[in-house]
Amino acid sequence: MQSELSNLANLSYFEEIAPKQKEYRKKHKYYWDSITHYVDYFSHEDISVLEIGCGTGELIGTIKGKKKVGIDFSKGMIDQARQSFPNIEFHIMEAENIQLTQKFDLIVISNLINYVGDVEQVFTQLHAVCHERTKVIVTYYNFIWQPLLKFAESIGIKRKTPQQNWLSRQDVSNLLELSGFDVYRTSMRMLLPFNLPLISFFFNKYLQHIPIIRHLTLNLFTFAKRESRSSIEEYNNKYTTTIVIPARNESGNIENALLRMPRFGKDLEIIFIEGNSTDDTWIKIQEIAEKYKDQFNIKIAQQDGKGKGDAVRKGYNMANGDILMILDADLTVPPEDLPKFYDAIASGKGDFINGCRLVYKMEKKAMRPLNLLGNKFFSMAFSWLLDRPFKDTLCGTKVIFRDDYIRLIKNRTFFGEFDPFGDFDLIFGAYKLNCKIAELPIRYRERVYGETNISRFKHGLILLRMCIFALKKIKFY
């Protein structure tokens, strides 16, 4: 009853302000455009988008998407939205009672949960418009700003609003989890919600990202996806998988890579890509492909360029599997662990699965001390860059859905194409696609044949350069 009364009061308020809402947003465009700009970063031309509580439609009307739909419970707001954005589909509809039949790739709930009477009911309603890989972005005020915003209302700087819910990050995460969603990232943005030349630019471009200061920002963004409902039996034979094995000077490992390969998923395709070897690796690959052609679905090729990243891209371009995997030919990540990666992505635990070598105890010569130190550094850098803990950026085994990889290719120029290994290319690309990134601990083995192809200092400087480049494209974009 209390919830219904609250919603009626809110409806009356929004109907009253609807005729002047576009003018009000234009007056405060610095604040509103920052939210739209950040949400648009994670939207793409080839996805469907739903905004719940769209108001006069500026956000859904501006961000990218192949099909865009907005709903709001205020007729006045929807009338304004339809007038401004006639090519977008708008519906008068309550967030607590969604009556749409379409499933969307991205759902945005922007500055709505502060007003609704039952936030959990709103989140529960999302299941009706979610498929198994739908992403949800919820934007809301940081509750520590309540006194400042109330003061701004009292002196007329900000428009007076009805009584609101002031929810913490933990509150929102808890309500999403209670509603059957998995929260995978929270971001914090905007220290100054108004434009003071140079000052606001410095505060909102750079200062807001400093670890302690970032907790003082006004806007919070919580990212979530629906928890998996599939049973092991359902996903075990659901997807086909392609395993790309880049090999340079790995002649002694080629046959073992096949013989130790477990069978999993609906079907298995294995692609060997040989790259500029000085031993007989290419000859060995051809021999093994012929020898086991009746037992395995094998493709082979030689890469055109140099570096593991180039080899992986060539292999992925040849792949037919629903899921794409990388297995280094040195077999330091055991082939026997690959079913774990399949289970993680097929069951919805993540959209991009990254192997993590830094959990279990390693064999003595598996990783040199300087390499370990470099991994620790990049781990800290990436945890800050991506707003989530990230332990091992350079593990060679990474797994992604093929359709996500195709979208990643379209966005590749956004970060650049100078990663020799392909690790950062995939991680940054998955982040930009708004994939849920999950790390899977593996036991890292000592190499039994050949020597590493990694130059610690030369390649380390290239990776550092990529981090600096990504800083501008992720944190300071």
KAKARA-V553894 format. One record per residue. RES is the residue in one letter. SS is DSSP state (H for helix, E for strand, C for the rest). OMEGA is omega as a letter, one per 30 degrees, with the letter a starting at -180 (999 if undefined). D_LAST is the distance of its C-alpha to the last C-alpha in Angstrom with 2 decimals. Layout:
RES|SS|OMEGA|D_LAST  RES|SS|OMEGA|D_LAST
//
This chain:
M|C|l|44.79  Q|H|l|42.53  S|H|a|39.47  E|H|l|41.07  L|H|l|41.93  S|H|l|38.40  N|H|l|37.07  L|H|l|39.74  A|H|l|38.80  N|H|l|35.12  L|H|l|36.14  S|H|l|38.28  Y|H|a|35.50  F|H|l|32.98  E|H|a|35.73  E|H|a|36.51  I|H|a|33.03  A|H|a|32.22  P|H|a|33.63  K|H|a|31.38  Q|H|a|28.21  K|H|l|26.44  E|H|a|27.32  Y|H|l|26.18  R|H|l|22.72  K|H|l|22.45  K|H|a|23.51  H|C|a|20.82  K|H|l|18.09  Y|H|l|15.54  Y|H|a|15.95  W|H|a|16.47  D|H|l|13.74  S|H|l|11.12  I|H|l|12.94  T|H|a|13.26  H|H|a|9.65  Y|H|l|9.00  V|H|a|12.33  D|H|l|11.80  Y|H|a|9.11  F|C|l|12.28  S|C|a|14.77  H|C|a|16.29  E|C|a|18.93  D|C|l|21.68  I|C|l|21.74  S|E|a|23.69  V|E|l|22.19  L|E|l|24.16  E|E|l|23.19  I|E|a|25.81  G|C|a|26.42  C|C|a|24.74  G|C|a|26.42  T|C|l|26.37  G|C|a|23.91  E|H|a|20.82  L|H|a|18.37  I|H|l|20.38  G|H|a|21.07  T|H|a|17.52  I|C|a|15.81  K|C|l|16.79  G|C|a|20.04  K|C|l|23.44  K|E|a|25.38  K|E|a|24.26  V|E|l|26.56  G|E|l|26.49  I|E|l|29.16  D|E|a|30.19  F|C|a|33.54  S|C|l|33.86  K|H|l|35.68  G|H|l|34.71  M|H|a|30.96  I|H|l|31.46  D|H|l|33.62  Q|H|a|30.88  A|H|a|28.31  R|H|l|30.79  Q|H|a|31.45  S|H|a|27.83  F|C|a|26.85  P|C|a|30.14  N|C|l|28.73  I|C|a|27.35  E|E|l|29.79  F|E|l|30.31  H|E|l|32.88  I|E|a|34.51  M|C|l|34.37  E|C|l|34.16  A|C|a|31.47  E|C|a|34.39  N|C|a|36.25  I|C|a|34.13  Q|C|l|36.44  L|C|l|34.30  T|C|a|35.43  Q|C|l|32.37  K|C|a|30.05  F|E|l|26.29  D|E|a|23.50  L|E|l|21.03  I|E|a|22.26  V|E|l|20.30  I|E|a|22.13  S|E|l|20.31  N|C|l|22.08  L|C|a|25.38  I|C|l|26.73  N|C|a|27.37  Y|C|a|30.08  V|C|a|31.78  G|C|a|35.08  D|C|a|34.62  V|H|a|31.13  E|H|l|32.63  Q|H|l|34.41  V|H|a|31.21  F|H|l|29.63  T|H|l|32.93  Q|H|a|32.95  L|H|a|29.79  H|H|a|31.95  A|H|a|33.63  V|H|l|30.50  C|E|l|28.99  H|E|a|29.78  E|E|a|29.57  R|E|l|25.94  T|E|l|24.49  K|E|l|21.32  V|E|l|21.26  I|E|l|18.47  V|E|l|20.06  T|E|a|18.45  Y|E|l|20.67  Y|E|l|21.32  N|C|a|21.60  F|H|a|25.41  I|H|l|25.49  W|H|a|24.45  Q|H|a|27.67  P|H|a|29.79  L|H|a|27.30  L|H|l|26.78  K|H|l|30.54  F|H|l|31.19  A|H|l|28.87  E|H|a|30.92  S|H|a|34.16  I|C|l|33.52  G|C|l|32.19  I|C|a|28.53  K|C|l|27.56  R|C|l|29.63  K|C|a|32.01  T|C|l|31.45  P|C|l|33.84  Q|C|a|34.05  Q|C|l|31.02  N|C|l|30.40  W|C|a|28.42  L|C|l|27.22  S|C|l|25.71  R|H|a|23.38  Q|H|l|26.62  D|H|a|28.37  V|H|l|25.90  S|H|a|25.82  N|H|a|29.61  L|H|l|30.14  L|H|a|28.05  E|H|l|30.00  L|H|a|33.25  S|C|l|32.41  G|C|l|31.97  F|E|a|28.22  D|E|l|26.46  V|E|a|23.41  Y|E|l|21.07  R|E|l|17.96  T|E|l|17.15  S|E|a|13.91  M|E|a|14.11  R|E|l|12.02  M|C|l|13.08  L|C|l|15.68  L|C|a|16.83  P|C|l|17.29  F|C|a|18.46  N|C|l|17.37  L|C|a|18.96  P|C|l|18.02  L|C|a|16.21  I|H|l|17.02  S|H|l|14.80  F|H|a|11.83  F|H|a|12.69  F|H|a|13.56  N|H|l|10.70  K|H|a|7.85  Y|C|a|9.93  L|H|a|13.30  Q|H|a|12.57  H|H|l|11.70  I|C|a|15.12  P|C|a|17.41  I|C|a|20.09  I|H|a|18.34  R|H|l|15.94  H|H|l|19.19  L|H|a|19.67  T|C|a|16.78  L|C|a|18.09  N|E|l|16.42  L|E|l|17.02  F|E|l|16.05  T|E|a|18.67  F|E|a|18.62  A|E|l|22.09  K|E|a|24.35  R|E|l|28.08  E|C|a|30.32  S|C|l|32.35  R|C|a|35.84  S|C|l|37.12  S|C|l|40.05  I|H|a|40.43  E|H|a|42.93  E|H|a|40.58  Y|H|a|37.63  N|H|l|39.77  N|C|a|40.81  K|C|a|37.98  Y|C|l|35.75  T|E|a|36.53  T|E|l|34.81  T|E|l|34.12  I|E|l|34.10  V|E|a|32.90  I|E|l|34.60  P|E|a|33.42  A|E|l|36.35  R|C|a|36.98  N|C|a|40.28  E|C|a|40.80  S|H|a|44.23  G|H|a|45.72  N|H|a|43.11  I|H|a|43.06  E|H|l|46.07  N|H|l|45.12  A|H|l|41.71  L|H|a|43.73  L|H|a|46.63  R|C|a|44.49  M|C|l|42.24  P|C|l|42.89  R|C|l|43.03  F|C|l|40.65  G|C|a|39.15  K|C|l|40.63  D|E|a|40.76  L|E|l|39.59  E|E|a|38.57  I|E|a|38.30  I|E|l|36.83  F|E|l|37.60  I|E|l|35.58  E|E|a|37.30  G|C|l|35.46  N|C|a|37.38  S|C|l|39.85  T|C|l|42.69  D|C|a|44.90  D|C|a|46.30  T|H|a|43.31  W|H|l|43.26  I|H|a|47.01  K|H|l|46.77  I|H|l|44.09  Q|H|l|46.37  E|H|a|49.34  I|H|l|47.65  A|H|l|46.27  E|H|a|49.81  K|H|a|51.45  Y|C|a|49.37  K|C|l|48.69  D|C|a|50.90  Q|C|a|49.26  F|C|l|45.54  N|E|a|43.34  I|E|l|42.21  K|E|l|40.28  I|E|l|39.96  A|E|l|38.27  Q|E|a|37.39  Q|C|a|33.88  D|C|a|33.34  G|C|a|30.83  K|C|l|30.36  G|C|a|28.63  K|H|a|28.37  G|H|l|25.10  D|H|l|26.99  A|H|a|29.95  V|H|a|28.06  R|H|l|26.53  K|H|l|30.04  G|H|l|31.48  Y|H|l|29.01  N|H|l|29.72  M|H|a|33.39  A|C|l|32.99  N|C|a|34.54  G|C|l|33.86  D|C|a|31.92  I|E|a|30.42  L|E|l|29.29  M|E|l|30.02  I|E|l|30.01  L|C|l|33.02  D|C|a|33.33  A|C|l|36.81  D|C|l|37.57  L|C|l|38.05  T|C|l|36.68  V|E|a|35.15  P|C|l|38.36  P|H|a|38.63  E|H|a|40.45  D|H|a|37.20  L|H|l|35.57  P|H|l|37.16  K|H|l|35.18  F|H|l|31.92  Y|H|a|33.43  D|H|a|34.51  A|H|a|31.11  I|H|a|29.23  A|H|a|32.23  S|C|l|32.87  G|C|l|29.35  K|C|l|28.50  G|C|l|25.23  D|C|l|23.66  F|E|a|22.71  I|E|a|25.25  N|E|l|24.76  G|E|a|27.88  C|E|a|28.21  R|C|a|30.84  L|C|l|30.54  V|C|a|32.48  Y|C|l|36.01  K|C|a|38.16  M|C|l|37.87  E|C|a|40.80  K|C|a|41.57  K|C|a|40.20  A|C|a|37.41  M|C|l|34.62  R|C|a|35.16  P|H|a|34.30  L|H|l|31.64  N|H|l|29.98  L|H|l|30.12  L|H|l|28.56  G|H|l|25.69  N|H|l|25.16  K|H|l|25.18  F|H|a|22.53  F|H|l|20.13  S|H|l|21.07  M|H|a|19.97  A|H|a|16.67  F|H|l|15.90  S|H|l|17.25  W|H|a|14.72  L|H|a|11.71  L|C|l|12.93  D|C|l|14.47  R|C|l|17.87  P|C|l|20.69  F|C|a|20.68  K|C|a|23.89  D|C|a|24.34  T|C|a|21.61  L|C|l|24.17  C|C|a|26.92  G|C|a|27.99  T|C|l|28.74  K|E|a|25.98  V|E|a|26.70  I|E|l|24.95  F|E|a|26.37  R|H|a|27.07  D|H|l|25.65  D|H|l|22.28  Y|H|l|22.51  I|H|l|23.28  R|H|l|20.12  L|H|l|18.21  I|H|a|19.89  K|H|a|18.61  N|C|a|14.95  R|H|a|15.82  T|H|l|14.72  F|H|a|11.03  F|H|a|11.36  G|C|a|14.51  E|C|a|18.15  F|C|l|19.40  D|C|a|20.04  P|C|a|23.87  F|C|a|24.42  G|C|a|22.09  D|H|a|21.24  F|H|l|17.55  D|H|a|17.34  L|H|a|18.82  I|H|l|17.08  F|H|l|13.47  G|H|l|14.82  A|H|l|16.60  Y|H|a|13.67  K|H|l|11.78  L|C|a|15.26  N|C|l|15.49  C|C|l|18.58  K|C|a|20.41  I|E|l|20.60  A|E|l|23.98  E|E|a|25.63  L|E|a|29.31  P|E|l|31.48  I|C|l|33.79  R|C|a|36.55  Y|E|a|35.65  R|C|l|38.77  E|C|l|40.14  R|C|a|40.26  V|C|l|43.86  Y|C|l|43.74  G|C|a|42.19  E|C|a|39.56  T|C|l|35.79  N|C|a|33.88  I|C|l|31.04  S|C|a|30.88  R|H|a|29.53  F|H|a|28.46  K|H|a|27.53  H|H|l|25.49  G|H|l|24.12  L|H|l|22.60  I|H|l|21.02  L|H|l|19.49  L|H|l|18.28  R|H|l|16.65  M|H|l|14.89  C|H|l|13.67  I|H|l|12.27  F|H|l|10.59  A|H|l|9.19  L|H|l|8.07  K|H|a|5.55  K|H|a|4.88  I|H|a|5.53  K|H|a|5.77  F|C|a|3.79  Y|C|999|0.00
//
